[in-house]
Amino acid sequence: MKRASLAVFVIILFINPVVDAHGANTFQFIMRNGSIQPDDAQVTQNDSIIFNNVVMDLERTVELENPDNSTHDWSCIAKPYNSTGNDDECQLWLDPLNWSAGSYQVLVYSNGSLWHTVNITLVLDTHNETTPNYVLPSGNSGNEVTKSNDNNMGFLMIGLVLFALAAISRTIKKEKPSGNEEE
């Protein structure tokens, strides 16, 4: 019965789909006296970009235009360097609903005049299921999204019932007297 329990558990593990994902990252740009480092970057949707002003006597304005929707244009003022607060940095979350994949130019102004340009390549935040490809007897592909949650829940319930039955059977078997014991 121990092998049956293990087999049911392994089957449940193989039935569940696996998804590749990542967490949101933060990409920082350091604005120094004469340069920005780095001056180009590849970031992913859902990431955040932060521009840190490390110069004590200059205010920097950071602007990013959204070519798809001007209401999502972004502008921020980074005050001169201040070690006690965060008003010397500008932060933007690249929301996938507002920012599509493509190339963008961030314009950085120093005391009112264009100082530097940063090139950003924004890539799609894709999540791929790594389940095996198969074709059902009806001809439908197993990768189609048709009641997948109901199917997964059904398999999970069947697995749980089989596991419970195996555990109960094992417990009952251990509790039965072997017949050699005196009553």
Disulfide bonds with the S-S distance in Angstrom:
Cys76-Cys90 2.30
